[in-house]
Amino acid sequence: MKHDFMSHDLHLPELTLRGMLLGALITVIFTASNVYLGLKVGLTFSSSIPAAIISMAILRFFKDSNVLENNMVQTQASAAGTLSAIIFILPGLLMLGYWNGFPFWQTFLLCACGGSLGVLFTIPLRRAMVVNSDLPYPEGRAAAEILKVGSHNGGQGPQSSSGMGDIVSGGLVAGIISLCANGFKVLGDSMSFWLPVGSKGITQIPLGFSTALLGAGYLIGIASGIAILVGVLIAWAGFVPYLTNMLAPDGGATAKFAMAVWKSKVRFIGAGAIGIAAIWTLITLIKPIIEGMKISVKSMNSSSSERELHRMDTDMSTKSVIIVFGIILLGLVLTFWDFVSAVPISAGLMWTLVIVGVLVALLIGFFVAAACGYMAGLIGTSASPISGIGILATIISSLVVYFIASENNLFATEAGVQFATAMAIFMTSVVIAIASISNDNLQDLKTGQLVGATPWRQQIALLLGSVAGAIAIAPVLNLLYQAYGFTGALPRAEMDPNAALSAPQATLMTTIAQGIFSSSMDWNYILIGVGVGVVAIIVNLILKSTTASLTLPPLAVGMGIYLPPTLEVPLILGSFISYFVGRYLVARAKMRAGELAEYDVEQSNRRGVLFASGLIVGESLIGVIIAVIIVLSVTTGGGESPLELVGPQFESTAQWLGLLAFIFAGLYLVRRVVAHKFNKEEALAMKAEQEQQ
């Protein structure tokens, strides 16, 4: 039976028990994947599209399943791709030496309350930014198209099976390569060629072999890829050769010396560029944020008769929002009190810090919810600069705590300084959780609008996703910490610091917080980075005003300077593959599909997106599984590399084999996309759907 999914009187199972259970399972799996990927390279992936495919593949075995139920599953599971952004700041408490692990209840309440606030804060923005807006919402539209195509063929046609096959294929390729590289050690994960520059300087040509990053690069697009490449060149063709020439001993710089210079000096140039780029992004969003707030106030003041709206235009009731907000507020007070009460300070100071911590988190959180919702609508969830928001929140939280600590003589002892720094990081963690969910929420609501979902049911699904993701984060963080350690925080003295997860944003934000509370940081390099960021902003503005499509995202330039270069090369290569394959697809489609060329390209591009998502999920999940095996080995008296099949003498051979495996993954990605055969029937269905809208 064919249903009108846009009808007000539609009565179909939408928010179901089986859907909620499936959504929770997918959320936990993708949260683990995203936490691992974020700690390794500072990137997370949007899980909406793969969650939609998995949901369709499983729920098609139930005769009464429908597109609305599938949408609810992907809505709930999408919290995995966003709430896991908490790892951009929380590991800083271990790097400070303040925590020795991740306490479950504090971590759970912090993530669940922050994520749920992100849902509540974006409810009043839905009409302004989703219904009455021309923002593109790239990922939201993509997820909607996949859900609609799946519903047309009952979730069983060629598109559905092909979509699931692309994700599984990508996952298998990446999983096998990752197991051989990070488990068996028979494949290398990177290699570098070091080159002398000048009389004493040195630099490198880096190569990284991460298939997950290859997939992420395919998704971020050519503009971000070029911007990251510019950042790499600024760091490794500019500052590193210059500084090693200036600072190296008489014998000349070594590779180890060059890496030390990059870590202690050049990375802070990247930090300055990221900070100013984030501030600029927020400045450009002030007008739409104010407009959104005006509409929010107007909506809240409307009478009950005015709220008798169409099914597709009904948010959670005011009463429900107030009840949920009260529960969240209680949870935040409890978690801040639990955090602060562990320190021997007066009751007055303790409650001052609790109240101020909650208020700052709420006030900054509401602002960033509007900002992140707009950014997600404009450029997509994956490309939205959450880390930039985190840097600003770290600075504001640190300044607030610095003022309170100064007035109460907390800086008299080293323990007091450490606690003040930890308090600033803890406050920022709530803001990051709010920002990450609001960054995703409106994207999901756009998907729902396009397939005929009921908004208040989606908002409940997002609240459930926030709680499910929060349950998973603390155990996964503890698991990865015990298995690999983080840069600057190793659980065991005998561990190899080079094998630690880099947690780049957490390292950066912790360093900034420490710099505010002490005079140990050299701010000159931060200021140089601000200058580099300003130049990148100006260049980007010139490109936008003088060209039709060329841009140079300044935040990506800063990330190119800041991230380890072997992690950035696969990102750059993936973005270039995406660009050149896209051009080929357009040229081919004009010849073989005629007036349906646009839909031919869309069909092929969808395969690329799904296969790239599979690459990310496959490597990330294998990383988590290997972490479990390492922890079990260490806790039972075994070694740090229980799966290793070869010794150190195989390292050179492993590097070349790793390069070959990486080339194979790239070529296979290209083949999966270009080998797609044009499906005229499906293209006509897509065209009819768009014309109907």
TAHU-V774018 format. One record per run of one state. SS is the DSSP state (~ for helix, > for strand, _ for the rest). FROM is the first residue (numbers start at 1). TO is the last residue. Records with the same first field share a line. If there is no record, write none. Layout:
# TAHU-V774018
SS: FROM-TO  FROM-TO
This chain:
# TAHU-V774018
_: 1-16  42-47  60-66  78-79  89-91  96-103  124-125  132-137  153-157  184-189  198-200  209-210  221-221  248-254  284-285  301-304  308-310  314-317  341-346  380-385  408-409  413-413  452-454  485-485  487-488  490-496  500-500  502-503  518-522  547-553  563-564  593-593  636-647  675-679  693-693
~: 17-41  48-59  67-77  80-88  92-95  104-123  126-131  138-152  158-183  211-220  222-247  255-283  286-300  305-307  311-313  318-340  347-379  386-407  410-412  414-451  455-484  497-499  504-517  523-546  554-562  565-592  594-635  648-674  680-692
>: 190-197  201-208  486-486  489-489  501-501
